[in-house]
Amino acid sequence: MTYTAKLLTFDGFIEEYGADSRYELADGELIDMEPTGPHETVAGKLTSKLNIEIDKQQLPWVIPTRAILRPFANIATARRPDVIVLDELALFQEPLWQREPVITLATSVKLVVEVVSTNWETDYARKVEEYSLFGISEYWIIDYLGLGGIAFIGRPKQPTITVCELINDEYQQQQFRLGERIISRMFPELTLRLDDVLPR
């Protein structure tokens, strides 16, 4: 992940980088996320599994390919979650959605997922704070290489999915390792293990 010294407003970011999914914005700083092939494999496999479950449960939810999350109206931050599940019925309330794929209301978001790469500190700390303050009910951190700090994934370090569930404005976290079924409030009938989304 590369940071640049160029500061941008949210609108400036959308105008210049809105169509380029490689970039995020954090407090006005442009961030080149530099995704790898295995990272995209994990995100792609998870998207496929969640779409199957959405269809099976006949939920009015959608997983867009390029949505931008604007967690704060007064801070120049724009996140591009690796996977975001939206309530399609709530999107009519989104002020920007008809012109560009920008989400500004937490009520539109059912689930956000970040796949950990070299920026694990951002996924485990900063985004946990941002997404909880924004009010996202469920946030998954897929650390398929076990890169996160011991304080976040324990010892010995190993591949882990952390499910953060928003309770009383704070995330309660539960970790799932290889072979363990993931428990999700948003997808209570989902049968999914970390093993199912790992690169071959």
C-alpha positions as CSV (number, residue, x, y, z in Angstrom):
1,M,0.0,0.0,0.0
2,T,1.4,3.3,-1.0
3,Y,0.5,6.7,0.4
4,T,1.0,10.0,-1.4
5,A,1.5,13.5,-0.1
6,K,-1.3,15.0,-2.3
7,L,-4.3,16.0,-0.2
8,L,-7.7,15.8,-1.8
9,T,-11.3,16.7,-0.9
10,F,-13.9,13.9,-1.2
11,D,-15.3,15.5,-4.3
12,G,-11.9,15.9,-5.8
13,F,-11.2,12.2,-5.2
14,I,-14.5,11.2,-6.9
15,E,-13.7,13.4,-9.9
16,E,-10.1,12.2,-10.3
17,Y,-10.1,8.6,-9.0
18,G,-13.8,7.6,-8.7
19,A,-13.6,5.2,-11.6
20,D,-10.2,3.7,-10.5
21,S,-10.9,1.0,-7.9
22,R,-7.2,0.9,-7.0
23,Y,-7.4,4.0,-4.8
24,E,-9.0,5.0,-1.5
25,L,-8.9,8.2,0.4
26,A,-8.2,8.6,4.1
27,D,-8.3,12.1,5.7
28,G,-7.5,13.6,2.3
29,E,-4.6,11.3,1.6
30,L,-4.7,9.2,-1.6
31,I,-3.9,5.6,-0.9
32,D,-2.9,3.1,-3.6
33,M,-4.1,-0.2,-2.3
34,E,-1.9,-2.3,-4.6
35,P,-4.1,-5.5,-4.5
36,T,-2.5,-8.9,-5.3
37,G,-3.9,-11.8,-7.3
38,P,-4.5,-14.0,-4.2
39,H,-6.2,-11.1,-2.4
40,E,-8.6,-10.7,-5.3
41,T,-9.1,-14.5,-5.4
42,V,-10.3,-14.5,-1.8
43,A,-12.6,-11.5,-2.4
44,G,-14.0,-13.1,-5.5
45,K,-14.7,-16.4,-3.9
46,L,-16.4,-14.8,-1.0
47,T,-18.6,-12.7,-3.2
48,S,-19.7,-15.8,-5.1
49,K,-20.6,-17.6,-1.9
50,L,-22.5,-14.6,-0.5
51,N,-24.4,-14.1,-3.8
52,I,-25.5,-17.8,-3.7
53,E,-26.8,-17.3,-0.2
54,I,-28.6,-14.0,-1.0
55,D,-30.3,-15.8,-3.9
56,K,-31.2,-18.8,-1.8
57,Q,-32.7,-16.7,1.0
58,Q,-34.4,-14.4,-1.6
59,L,-32.9,-11.3,0.1
60,P,-33.3,-7.9,-1.5
61,W,-29.5,-7.4,-1.3
62,V,-26.9,-6.7,-3.9
63,I,-23.1,-6.9,-4.0
64,P,-21.8,-4.1,-6.3
65,T,-18.4,-4.3,-7.9
66,R,-17.2,-0.7,-7.4
67,A,-19.1,0.9,-4.5
68,I,-17.4,3.7,-2.5
69,L,-18.2,4.1,1.1
70,R,-18.2,7.6,2.6
71,P,-18.3,7.1,6.3
72,F,-18.2,10.7,7.4
73,A,-19.7,13.8,5.7
74,N,-17.1,16.2,7.1
75,I,-14.0,14.2,6.6
76,A,-12.3,13.5,3.3
77,T,-12.4,9.7,3.5
78,A,-13.6,7.3,0.8
79,R,-13.3,3.5,1.4
80,R,-13.6,0.8,-1.2
81,P,-14.4,-2.4,0.8
82,D,-13.3,-5.6,-0.8
83,V,-16.9,-6.8,-0.5
84,I,-19.9,-4.8,0.4
85,V,-23.4,-6.1,0.7
86,L,-26.1,-3.5,0.2
87,D,-29.8,-3.4,0.9
88,E,-31.2,-2.6,-2.5
89,L,-34.5,-1.3,-1.0
90,A,-32.6,1.3,1.0
91,L,-30.6,2.7,-1.9
92,F,-33.4,5.1,-3.0
93,Q,-32.5,7.1,0.1
94,E,-28.9,7.5,-0.9
95,P,-28.4,11.0,-2.2
96,L,-25.5,10.2,-4.6
97,W,-26.4,6.7,-5.8
98,Q,-28.3,7.6,-8.9
99,R,-25.2,9.5,-10.2
100,E,-22.4,7.5,-8.8
101,P,-21.9,4.4,-6.6
102,V,-21.3,6.2,-3.3
103,I,-22.8,5.1,-0.1
104,T,-23.4,7.7,2.6
105,L,-25.9,6.0,4.9
106,A,-25.2,3.1,7.2
107,T,-28.8,1.9,6.7
108,S,-27.8,0.9,3.2
109,V,-25.1,-1.5,4.3
110,K,-25.7,-5.0,5.6
111,L,-22.1,-6.2,5.6
112,V,-18.6,-4.9,4.8
113,V,-15.6,-7.3,4.3
114,E,-11.9,-6.4,4.1
115,V,-9.3,-8.9,2.9
116,V,-6.1,-8.3,4.8
117,S,-2.8,-7.7,2.9
118,T,0.2,-5.7,4.0
119,N,-2.0,-3.0,5.4
120,W,-3.3,-5.2,8.3
121,E,-3.1,-2.3,10.8
122,T,-5.7,-0.3,8.8
123,D,-8.1,-3.3,8.6
124,Y,-7.8,-4.2,12.3
125,A,-7.7,-0.7,13.8
126,R,-8.7,2.2,11.7
127,K,-11.4,0.6,9.7
128,V,-12.9,-1.1,12.8
129,E,-13.2,2.4,14.3
130,E,-14.5,4.0,11.1
131,Y,-17.1,1.3,10.3
132,S,-18.4,1.1,13.9
133,L,-18.7,4.9,14.2
134,F,-20.5,4.9,10.8
135,G,-22.9,2.3,12.2
136,I,-22.2,-0.8,10.0
137,S,-23.9,-3.8,11.7
138,E,-21.3,-6.4,10.6
139,Y,-17.7,-6.2,9.5
140,W,-15.5,-9.2,8.5
141,I,-11.8,-9.1,8.4
142,I,-10.4,-12.0,6.3
143,D,-6.8,-12.5,7.3
144,Y,-6.1,-15.5,5.0
145,L,-2.3,-15.3,5.5
146,G,-2.4,-14.7,9.3
147,L,-0.6,-11.3,8.9
148,G,-2.4,-9.5,11.8
149,G,-0.7,-8.7,15.0
150,I,-0.9,-11.1,17.9
151,A,-3.2,-8.7,19.8
152,F,-5.7,-9.2,17.0
153,I,-5.5,-12.8,15.9
154,G,-3.7,-14.5,18.9
155,R,-0.8,-16.8,19.1
156,P,0.3,-18.8,17.1
157,K,-0.5,-16.4,14.2
158,Q,-2.7,-18.3,11.7
159,P,-5.3,-17.6,9.0
160,T,-8.3,-16.1,10.7
161,I,-11.7,-14.5,9.9
162,T,-12.7,-11.9,12.5
163,V,-16.4,-11.2,12.6
164,C,-17.2,-7.8,14.2
165,E,-20.8,-7.4,15.2
166,L,-22.1,-3.9,16.3
167,I,-23.6,-4.1,19.7
168,N,-24.3,-0.8,21.6
169,D,-22.2,1.2,19.1
170,E,-19.1,-1.0,19.6
171,Y,-17.9,-4.1,17.7
172,Q,-17.9,-7.4,19.6
173,Q,-15.3,-9.6,17.8
174,Q,-15.2,-13.3,17.3
175,Q,-12.4,-15.2,15.5
176,F,-12.8,-18.2,13.3
177,R,-9.9,-20.4,12.1
178,L,-9.5,-23.0,9.4
179,G,-12.1,-25.7,9.6
180,E,-14.5,-23.6,11.7
181,R,-18.0,-22.5,10.5
182,I,-18.3,-18.7,10.4
183,I,-21.2,-17.4,12.5
184,S,-22.9,-14.3,11.1
185,R,-25.9,-12.4,12.3
186,M,-26.5,-11.1,8.7
187,F,-26.3,-14.6,7.2
188,P,-27.4,-16.9,10.0
189,E,-28.0,-19.9,7.6
190,L,-24.7,-19.5,5.7
191,T,-22.4,-22.5,5.8
192,L,-19.0,-21.1,5.2
193,R,-15.5,-21.7,6.4
194,L,-12.3,-19.8,5.8
195,D,-11.1,-22.9,3.9
196,D,-13.8,-22.2,1.3
197,V,-12.4,-18.9,0.1
198,L,-8.6,-19.5,0.3
199,P,-6.6,-19.4,-3.0
200,R,-5.8,-22.8,-4.3
